[in-house]
């Protein structure tokens, strides 16, 4: 999920992160929210649920990196199987659900990363 906000202690630093995928909708959404924050407008964009939300805490290292790699590779294997019209492994399906909403990976990803 994308998230936006104002960096604490920095009056002129705003951020937007958490995007996956690309396109007009994401660009429009992010632009409206960031413009509203920058211009200090009190409108629906500034007060939407994506602004200044409490972010979930991730596990400490090395578990965070290992877990992220496992989920990422499971998504790649699952989507590769789906692209090839074969049933994905049940573990890959389960691990893929841990990512929340993730964009479809680039079909041009090197096959060596999917193994």
C-alpha positions as CSV (number, residue, x, y, z in Angstrom):
1,X,0.0,0.0,0.0
2,X,1.3,3.5,-0.8
3,X,1.8,5.8,2.1
4,X,2.5,9.6,2.3
5,X,3.4,12.0,5.0
6,X,5.6,14.8,6.3
7,X,9.1,14.0,7.7
8,X,9.2,14.8,11.4
9,X,11.4,17.7,12.2
10,X,11.7,18.8,8.6
11,X,9.2,21.4,7.6
12,X,9.9,21.1,3.9
13,X,10.2,17.4,3.4
14,X,7.3,15.3,2.3
15,X,7.3,11.7,1.1
16,X,5.4,9.1,-0.8
17,X,6.4,5.5,-0.9
18,X,5.0,2.0,-1.1
19,X,4.0,2.1,-4.8
20,X,3.9,-1.1,-6.8
21,X,3.2,-1.1,-10.5
22,X,2.9,2.0,-12.6
23,X,0.3,4.0,-14.4
24,X,-1.9,7.0,-14.5
25,X,-3.9,6.2,-11.5
26,X,-0.9,5.9,-9.1
27,X,0.7,9.0,-10.5
28,X,-2.5,11.0,-10.2
29,X,-3.2,9.8,-6.7
30,X,0.4,10.5,-5.5
31,X,0.5,13.9,-7.1
32,X,-2.8,15.0,-5.6
33,X,-1.8,13.9,-2.1
34,X,1.7,15.4,-2.3
35,X,0.5,18.6,-3.7
36,X,-2.1,18.9,-0.9
37,X,0.5,18.3,1.7
38,X,3.0,20.7,0.1
39,X,0.4,23.5,-0.2
40,X,-1.0,22.8,3.3
41,X,-4.5,22.4,1.9
42,X,-7.1,20.9,4.2
43,X,-9.0,18.7,1.8
44,X,-9.9,15.1,1.2
45,X,-6.5,14.3,-0.3
46,X,-4.6,15.5,2.8
47,X,-6.9,13.7,5.1
48,X,-7.2,10.4,3.3
49,X,-6.2,7.1,5.0
50,X,-2.9,7.0,3.1
51,X,-1.5,10.1,4.8
52,X,0.4,9.9,8.1
53,X,-0.8,6.4,8.7
54,X,0.8,4.2,11.4
55,X,3.1,1.8,9.6
56,X,3.4,-1.8,10.7
57,X,6.8,-2.7,12.2
58,X,8.9,-5.2,10.4
59,X,10.9,-7.9,12.1
60,X,14.5,-7.2,12.9
61,X,17.4,-8.3,10.7
62,X,18.2,-10.9,9.5
63,X,14.6,-12.1,9.6
64,X,13.3,-9.2,7.7
65,X,15.6,-9.7,4.7
66,X,15.2,-13.5,4.7
67,X,11.4,-13.2,4.9
68,X,11.2,-10.6,2.2
69,X,13.4,-12.7,-0.1
70,X,11.2,-15.8,0.5
71,X,8.0,-14.0,-0.2
72,X,9.4,-12.2,-3.3
73,X,10.7,-15.5,-4.8
74,X,7.4,-17.2,-4.0
75,X,5.5,-14.5,-5.8
76,X,7.8,-14.9,-8.8
77,X,7.4,-18.7,-8.9
78,X,3.7,-18.5,-8.5
79,X,3.3,-15.9,-11.2
80,X,5.6,-17.8,-13.5
81,X,3.5,-21.0,-13.0
82,X,0.3,-19.0,-13.7
83,X,1.9,-17.5,-16.8
84,X,2.7,-21.0,-18.0
85,X,-0.8,-22.3,-17.2
86,X,0.5,-24.7,-14.6
87,X,-0.7,-24.9,-11.0
88,X,1.6,-23.1,-8.5
89,X,3.0,-24.9,-5.5
90,X,0.7,-24.5,-2.5
91,X,3.5,-23.1,-0.4
92,X,4.2,-20.4,-3.0
93,X,0.5,-19.5,-3.0
94,X,0.5,-19.2,0.8
95,X,3.7,-17.2,1.0
96,X,2.5,-14.9,-1.8
97,X,-0.5,-13.9,0.4
98,X,1.9,-12.5,3.0
99,X,2.9,-9.7,0.7
100,X,-0.5,-8.0,0.8
101,X,-1.2,-6.3,-2.5
102,X,1.7,-6.7,-4.8
103,X,1.9,-5.7,-8.5
104,X,2.4,-8.3,-11.1
105,X,6.1,-8.8,-11.7
106,X,7.7,-7.8,-15.0
107,X,7.3,-10.8,-17.3
108,X,10.9,-10.1,-18.5
109,X,12.4,-11.0,-15.1
110,X,15.4,-13.3,-15.7
111,X,14.4,-16.9,-15.1
112,X,17.4,-17.5,-12.8
113,X,15.6,-15.4,-10.1
114,X,12.5,-17.5,-10.3
115,X,14.2,-20.8,-9.4
